Amino acid sequence: MEWREEAKISEFRSLIAAIRVESGPLTDVILSKAEEDEENKILSDFDSAVQTQVFGTLEHLKNYQTNGWRELVDGEEDGGSGPNAANA
């Protein structure tokens, strides 16, 4: 019976050794706390920038719907004083 326990211990140790060998490359994949915090900050900043851009785009679309496309692009009705009126 003692031999069986020693065999199990030996098998356990060889499994642990194999796990250590196999997990070696994972140390490059697992982020440290500082790296994780930096990555989360980058993602948070990116998310904020995207939300700001979406908000601005929605505001512009709302203005286009409210004021009408022609008035914003060409100025007043046909040939008004809008930004493209001088080119007309």
C-alpha positions as a Python dict, from the first residue, in 0.01 Angstrom:
ca = {
    (1, 'M'): (0, 0, 0),
    (2, 'E'): (287, 231, 76),
    (3, 'W'): (420, 173, -275),
    (4, 'R'): (90, 287, -423),
    (5, 'E'): (100, 613, -229),
    (6, 'E'): (460, 674, -337),
    (7, 'A'): (358, 609, -697),
    (8, 'K'): (75, 860, -664),
    (9, 'I'): (312, 1117, -514),
    (10, 'S'): (562, 1057, -791),
    (11, 'E'): (289, 1089, -1054),
    (12, 'F'): (162, 1405, -886),
    (13, 'R'): (512, 1560, -887),
    (14, 'S'): (563, 1475, -1254),
    (15, 'L'): (226, 1633, -1336),
    (16, 'I'): (321, 1948, -1144),
    (17, 'A'): (654, 1961, -1329),
    (18, 'A'): (475, 1924, -1663),
    (19, 'I'): (230, 2198, -1569),
    (20, 'R'): (517, 2431, -1480),
    (21, 'V'): (686, 2363, -1815),
    (22, 'E'): (363, 2415, -2008),
    (23, 'S'): (264, 2728, -1816),
    (24, 'G'): (599, 2902, -1872),
    (25, 'P'): (490, 3075, -2196),
    (26, 'L'): (170, 3194, -2027),
    (27, 'T'): (366, 3442, -1816),
    (28, 'D'): (397, 3654, -2131),
    (29, 'V'): (20, 3644, -2183),
    (30, 'I'): (-98, 3718, -1830),
    (31, 'L'): (-100, 4091, -1758),
    (32, 'S'): (38, 4243, -1443),
    (33, 'K'): (-192, 4466, -1235),
    (34, 'A'): (-24, 4779, -1377),
    (35, 'E'): (-60, 4652, -1735),
    (36, 'E'): (-423, 4561, -1675),
    (37, 'D'): (-493, 4908, -1530),
    (38, 'E'): (-322, 5074, -1827),
    (39, 'E'): (-521, 4864, -2074),
    (40, 'N'): (-847, 4943, -1892),
    (41, 'K'): (-764, 5316, -1902),
    (42, 'I'): (-694, 5301, -2276),
    (43, 'L'): (-1023, 5119, -2335),
    (44, 'S'): (-1211, 5363, -2115),
    (45, 'D'): (-1061, 5665, -2295),
    (46, 'F'): (-1147, 5510, -2632),
    (47, 'D'): (-1504, 5441, -2518),
    (48, 'S'): (-1541, 5802, -2401),
    (49, 'A'): (-1409, 5934, -2732),
    (50, 'V'): (-1651, 5717, -2929),
    (51, 'Q'): (-1944, 5821, -2710),
    (52, 'T'): (-1853, 6189, -2762),
    (53, 'Q'): (-1837, 6142, -3138),
    (54, 'V'): (-2170, 5960, -3144),
    (55, 'F'): (-2331, 6234, -2936),
    (56, 'G'): (-2194, 6502, -3173),
    (57, 'T'): (-2314, 6312, -3478),
    (58, 'L'): (-2662, 6269, -3331),
    (59, 'E'): (-2677, 6640, -3247),
    (60, 'H'): (-2582, 6728, -3606),
    (61, 'L'): (-2848, 6493, -3742),
    (62, 'K'): (-3105, 6647, -3509),
    (63, 'N'): (-3011, 6996, -3634),
    (64, 'Y'): (-3036, 6878, -3995),
    (65, 'Q'): (-3383, 6736, -3929),
    (66, 'T'): (-3495, 7046, -3740),
    (67, 'N'): (-3356, 7311, -3975),
    (68, 'G'): (-3382, 7120, -4298),
    (69, 'W'): (-3098, 6997, -4514),
    (70, 'R'): (-3117, 7268, -4782),
    (71, 'E'): (-3095, 7558, -4536),
    (72, 'L'): (-2788, 7414, -4367),
    (73, 'V'): (-2610, 7328, -4691),
    (74, 'D'): (-2718, 7613, -4921),
    (75, 'G'): (-2835, 7879, -4680),
    (76, 'E'): (-3178, 8041, -4711),
    (77, 'E'): (-3425, 7910, -4967),
    (78, 'D'): (-3292, 7886, -5327),
    (79, 'G'): (-2963, 8081, -5340),
    (80, 'G'): (-2955, 8231, -4992),
    (81, 'S'): (-2647, 8340, -4799),
    (82, 'G'): (-2531, 7994, -4691),
    (83, 'P'): (-2173, 7869, -4720),
    (84, 'N'): (-2228, 7749, -5078),
    (85, 'A'): (-2426, 8052, -5196),
    (86, 'A'): (-2113, 8234, -5319),
    (87, 'N'): (-2026, 7934, -5537),
    (88, 'A'): (-2373, 7916, -5694),
}
